[in-house]
Amino acid sequence: MEDFLKTVNCNEFQQELFNLRRWLYVQKKVESHDIIANCSSNGIEKAKQRLHFTNVARNMNCANHQNIQCTEYCPDHDTFFCAACRESKHGTCHGIKQLMSYVERKRRLAIKSLKGGYNVRIDNTLINIDNNDQLGCMITSMCMLPKSEVLLADFFNKKLKKLNSSYTVTSYCGLPEKPYSVCYKGKDTAVVSLRNTIQYVNVSGNLNLRQLMKLDHKCYGLACHGDTLYVSSGDTIYKYDKDCKQKQVLYQLKFYTYSIVLSDDGERLYFSTNTGLTTIDCKGNHISSQFDGYTLRDICIAGEGMVLVLDEKNNVHQLDYNGKKHGTVNNIPLSNNKLCSMCFDKERCRLIVGVVEDKLRVYKCELWSQVS
């Protein structure tokens, strides 16, 4: 599909089309407006629906921002890119095409079955006896890595743990403080919040600590998009550059913020508080508020405009791109035990949740779509 779009939008194709129109007019007296070539956003959307969640449709990631999905195409440069690249590299380009239309898309996600529970505790059978977990695991945050690996922040044991695609612990590293949040930044780098510092970690192979950045405020929730880092201090959302040097106040709240996530295109920021969920745009403008009076435990992105929210009763709700409730993913609570965090494996359409019992629970999901 990507090769096809490049073909029909490149400058060489447009030149050949122009030559064809001119020849037809000279030889056959056919007016140029009788022959058109157009690749509309609606046509792209229909093609993606036919491919239905296949690797071809999902793996169009930005070349400049790893693990961020392409949302636009520039015929001037014959390239696909994300929203961040449009501002920095294609601000003066013409004819830019949107590859995804979140407004028109309606997708529903449902849990199909429980795949199983997986141990995330480091014990004597996995790691040296001197380095086992001294306390039960509390997974405060998790995120997906490339190749369906999972990164877990273990609050009680002050560790970061990496799981392979079979959900077996393959590597871990100790952290200076208890971790509150973790997100994957791209280029084999993860970022962890440690109350008032940010720890960078190399996730290629064995986990290795890199630089530690101290902030002048508390640091709880984290979200990354390209070279931009969003940090929650509790009542304020800050926006930082890649080196955590340039700081900007993006949004202030009256309530405590638990977790924050970004949409795939970086245009929407969702964060949960002890009174519900708030959605803003990347410039700090309020868009919507949901779940008034509810305590929410975690949020994650299921891809292409779908947002999942975990409430205190272990129910998972689906929201649309603008943070408005779209339905409930599960008809009954996921577990009788307390759930702390979750993430979504887009490659295999699986919901992964952290349970306060040294385990992860993995659910197979199914997705269907409808265009209004």
N, C-alpha and C positions, 0 to 999 in steps of 0.2 A: 504493500500500500504506500509506504514511504517513497519507494522508487517511482511508483506511478505518479504521485503528486509532484515529485521533482521534475518528472518528464513533462507533464502538462503545464507546468508553471515556469519552466526555465526560459531564459531569453532566446535560446536557440529555437525552441519550439514556437515561441511567439513570432519569431522572424520567418520561420517556414510557413506558419499560418498566414502571415501577411503576404508572402509570395504566392501562396495558393489562392488567396482571395483575388489578388491582382491578376493572376493567370486566368482564373475563371471569368473575371469580368471582361478581359480582353478577348478570350476565345469563345466563351459561351454567353456573354452578356448577363452573367449572374451577379446580382448586387451583393456587396460584401456582407450586408446585414443578414443575408440568408444563411450564412455559414458562421457559426459562433463556437467558441470553446470556452467552457466555464466550469470551474471546480468550486461549487458553492459550499458553505459551511453545512447546509442541510444535506448535500450529497455526501460529504465526508462523514456526517453523523450516521446516515443510513448504511454506509459501507462499514463503519465500525460496529454497528448493530449486527450486521450479517457475520462479521468476524467473531462477535460475541466473546469478549474476554480472552481472546487468544493472545499469544506473545507478540504477534505482529502488531496488534493495535495498542498494546500496553507499553512496549519497550521503546517508545520514541522519547528518549531522555535527552536533555539539553547537553550539548557538547561542552559548554562553558560552565555549567552548574550540575555536577554529578548528582544523580538520583532525583532530579527534578524533571517532571514531564514537560515536553514541548507542548505549547498551547497555540503557537502562531507560526506562520510561514511568510518569508520575505522573498518575493520574486526578483527584487533587485539584486540580492546577494545569493539567491538560490539556496536558502538554508532554513531549517526549522530551529526554533528557539523558544525560551520561556519568557514570562512577563518581565523578569528583571533585565533580560537582554534587550528588550524593546526600548526601554528607557536609556540604556547605556550605549547601545550599538546601532539601533534602527530608528532613532527618533525622527530622522528626516526622510525615511524611506516611504515609498508610495505603494499602494496596492497590497498592503499586508492583510493576510487572510487568517481568520480565527479557525482553529482546528476543533475547538470544543465549545459548545454552547450550553453552559450550566443552566441557563434560564429555561430552555426548552426541554431539557432532559429530566425524566422522572424514572429513577431506578429504585427498586425495592430489594432489600437484602433480608434473607431469612436463614435461621440456623436449621441445618438439615439433620445433623447427628453429632453426638459427642465422639470425637476421635479417641480421646483417652486422657489420663492424667500422667504427668511426667515429673520426676524428681529433679529439683534444682538445688538440693542441699549437697554441699561438698563434704563427703565423708571419707573414711579410710580407704574405701575401695576405689576412689577416684584420684585423690590427691594425697600427698605425704601426710602422715599422721599429725605432724606438727602444724599443719595448715588447714585443718578441717574447720567447719563452722562451729563456733562455740554456742551460738544461739539459733533459734528457729528463724527461717527466712521471712522477711517482709519485703516483698517486691513493690517498692513505691512507684517505680516507673520502668517502662520497657520500650524498645523500639526495634524496628526491623533493620537488618543489614543486607547488603547484596547477597545473592545465592541463598535466600530464605534463612539466613542465620538470625538469631535473636540476641539482643543485648539487654541484660537485666541489671537494675540497680537494687542491691540488697541493703536495706536500711539498717537493720539490726547488726549485721556482720561487717558493715562498712566495706563492701566489696562490689566490684563490677564483674559480671559473669557473662561469658559468651557461650551460646548454645548452637549446635549445628542444626541442619535441617531435620534431624531426627529428634531434636530437643534434648540432646545429651550435652552436659557441661564439658566443653573442650578447653576452656581457658578462663582464668580469672586474674584479678589484680586487687590488692588492698588499696583503699582510699584514705586520705588524711582525715576525712570527716564522714559523717553519715550522709549518703546521697539522697537528694530529694527528687531530682529529675535527670533524665538522660535523653539526648537526641543525636541522630546521625547527621553529621555536617557534610559528608561526602569526602572523597579523596582519602579514604581509609582513616578518617578522623571522627571521633565521637566527642561530645561535650557533656560534662556532668556538673550539676549545681551542688555546691557543698555549703549551704547556708549563707556565707558571705564571700565565697570564692568560686571560680569556675576552673574545673580541671579538664584539660585536653588529653585525650587518650588515643593512641594508635591502635586500631582494631584489626590490622592486617596480621594474620598469624596469631601468636600469643599477644594478649593485651599488655600494652606498655604505657606507663604514664609519661606525658610530655609536660608542657609548660603549665604553670598554675597562675591564674590571673586573679588578683585580689580586687574586689569592688568596694565602693564606698557606701553600699547599701546591702540589705539582705538579698539572697538569691534563692528562689524556690523553683518556680516553673521556668522551662526553657523551650525555645522553638527556633529552628534555623531555616533559612532560605537563601541559598547561594552564599554570599559573603556577609549577609545580615543576620545578626543574632538578637532575638527578643527575650527579655528577662523579666520575670515577675518578682517584685520585692515584697509582695503581700497586698499592698494597696495601690501600687503603681506598676505600669508596664513600660519598660525602657527598651529603646532600640539602639543597638551597638553596631559598629563596623566589625570587620573580621578580626581585628587586633584588640577589640574591647577598649579602644581609646576614645573614639568619638561617641558620646552618649547623648541621647535625645529622649525626653519624656514624651511617650506616645499617648498614654491614657491613664487617668487616675480614677480610682474607685472608692466607694465608701465601705466596701466589704472586703474580706480576705480572699485572695485568689489562690486556688489550689493548683490547677494545671492549665497549661496553655498549649495550643497546637495551631499550625498554619495549614491553610488549604494548599493543594499541590501547586497552584500557580502563584502562591505567595500574596494573593490579593485579599484574603480574609483571615482574620485572627479570632480564634474561639477560646474563651477561658471560663472556667467554672469557679464559682464562689460558694459560700455557705448559704446563699439565697437564690441560686439558679445559675443560668448560663448567659453570657453576653457575647455578641458578635460585633466586631468592628472591622473596618477596612484597613489597609496598610498605612493609611495616613492618619489613623486615629479617630475616624468618624464612626459614631454609633450606628449600627444597622438594625439589630434586633435583640430582644431579651426573651428567654424562655425558662420554664420550670421555676416559676416564682415561688420562693419558700422552700424549695427542695435542696438537699445537700447532695452534690454530685461528687463522685469519687475520681472519675477519669474521663478523658475524651481522646478519640483517635480518628484518623482520616482513613476511610475505606476506599478512597480513590474516586476521581471524576465527579466531584461535587457531593459525595456522601460523607456525612459526619456521624460518628457513633458516640453516644453518651452513656456512661455507666452510673446508675443512681445508687443510693444507699441501700435499696432493697434488692440489689443484684439484678435489676432489669436493664437491658440495653435498648436504647431508643435511637431511632434513625432521624437525622436532621438533613435538610437540604443545604445547598451551597450558602444560602444567606442565614443559616442558623435557625430555620423554622422547622418545627416538628413535622415529620413525614410518616411516622409510624413506629411500631415496636418490633424489634428484631426477634425477640423471644417471647413466647406466650406465657411461660412460667419462669421464675427466677433461675439463673444459671446454677446456683449452688446454695446449700444451706449454710455454708461457711462464709465468712467475710471475704469479699473480693476487694482488692486494693488498686489494681491497674489492669490495663489491657492494651493490645495493639492488634493491627490487622495485617495479615500476610496477603498482599495483593496478588502475588504470583500464584498462590494455590487457593485463594479465596477461603482463608481460615481465620477465625477469631481466636486470639490467644489471651487468656485472662490469668492473672496472678491471684492465688488463693493463700490465705494465711495458714498454711499447713505444709510448707516446704514443697509445694507442687504448682505446676502450671496445668491448666485445663485447656484443651484445644478442641474447637468445634468446627466441623465442616459447614460451610455456608453455601447457599445458592443465590444467584443473582438473576433478576430479569428486568427488562427495561421497557419503557413506553414513552413515546414522544408525543407531546400534546400539540 
